[in-house]
């Protein structure tokens, strides 16, 4: 009997100590809230779209669809945060650049072509290269010149959208090809949105990298203590640099999905403020924004928590003026709860609650 | 392809350099030609917002550049900034260069008094375009502005004239508090309460197509009935239409849902021409003809009857729009 209680107590303590608990709990609470207030939130229907393809629709589908870009960014942002003890605030602007590059390659010099000027795969590869180059630029400033990440990426944050506009001579290209819109919408015949599959592929790839390489260990040790990791034969500057290049790759994929959704771009509005959401996803995932240990799966869940919240607020048609205030309140609660120090405290409280019982049982 | 990468890197370096040096100017001033010919030219200093700001601004800048040329009798210099202080610096520079006219589209309404007084003392005549300034009207000759309230009223009057059997409206708002949002929302809110129109959803999509799509998607998922989309810009109308297409709800001329947008982007007018949308309201970026008119009068020594000039703005109906309209008014 006493043994069982002890393990139960340990499980609860372990649960609170476990990083992934917070985003899961947040998802659960949001789901519960929706379940109590209006069960139709979870309703999923299938029907034809205007092209006659069957598509699923419902709030849950919206969440996994629109949360994709953020989840992909959260992967890269987690690594950058862990290694360089700071965040990249230029991802939104870099996404505008990546998207602009895709359109530039597909459209050529004519902003309204009747047919594609280059294969989509070429556009995607060029966009990856450009975004990784910008990532490398940020990484160089952070790792070699040792500039604070937020200050270093402020440069691209400021200039990025102008660069994006400049790439297309300030025009707004529109791609008329149906194949290009597949990546941000639906594959004909498959009712699940494509961005979700792309995000899923990214999760699997990063999971494999983390499992079969030492990258995770290296990043964590650099983030925890640069000096000791250098003494142990690592090159901290290179590890940091690599994380920024990797984030560039994530930006490219997210930007590609973003422009594919509407087959066009708006330089000042596309992916606006997404950098803040990406940092938030990392924080809600319980990762320390001061670097060191990290858990990517928790950040990904954090990203879906943010999208869940957005969809919930739209669903309840919150007053426009108050929308950001509602979001802020929930976000503050989540971030405070997911802070490692608060988690420790909660776990300690549970331990205390358990121990008098234990004493009672023993006697 | 590789060129792109190289060029992109090169610009980033260049721009970063500019940021560090703290002089991110894009001052494309055209150097004045030899003394004899420049005498007959009217010297104009134009201070505008960054052309990258929006499609509207790009059209605005291009319009000004096409008008104030040497061939048309102007010696024009252009300066762009989204920052008020930088714009004021440019203004001071132009006053020192003793331009005849100073044309300003101010980034911010406040802080211009001193520099405008300097301009007056130096005999430089100031014309405001696109945006007003909180300063004494005696400090400038004229102010050419869009009336956002009127834009909204025009659109709502058009909607009223459609005589729909019921009005169930999804109202997609711009960034809250912006002049365009206030004017365009104001007219709809007022008429809706006067005529008992039903606003099904009223939400800000912050000029963003994707947010608009999510909002309309959410309304469809909740089985809300609506027959009008009133989007305060073209991007949001586009997002709304994407959600309608996904749910196989027909939209456009003679269809289930009436789609309304603003700003008259060229692609939006093409949608209108194809009958997929119903209405698009203009926010006129073509101010140069008004400015030329004013300068002409002032040069002849005439006085202007009004200080504030409100531009004519059109509203296009999908049933009457022509290919010429798309060409002439699309931005």
Interface residues (C-beta under 8 A of the other chain):
Chain A: X40 X43 X47 X48 X49 X50 X51 X55 X57 X58 X59 X62 X66 X97 X101 X104 X105 X118 X122 X126 X129 X130 X133 X134 X137 X155 X156 X158 X159 X161 X162 X163 X165 X166 X167 X170 X172 X174 X185 X258 X261 X262 X264 X266 X267 X268 X269 X272 X310 X311 X314 X315 X317 X318 X320 X321 X323
Chain B: X1 X4 X5 X8 X9 X11 X12 X15 X16 X19 X50 X51 X52 X53 X54 X55 X58 X173 X176 X201 X202 X203 X204 X206 X207 X208 X209 X210 X213 X214 X215 X217 X218 X220 X221 X222 X223 X235 X238 X239 X242 X244 X245 X246 X247 X248 X250 X265 X267
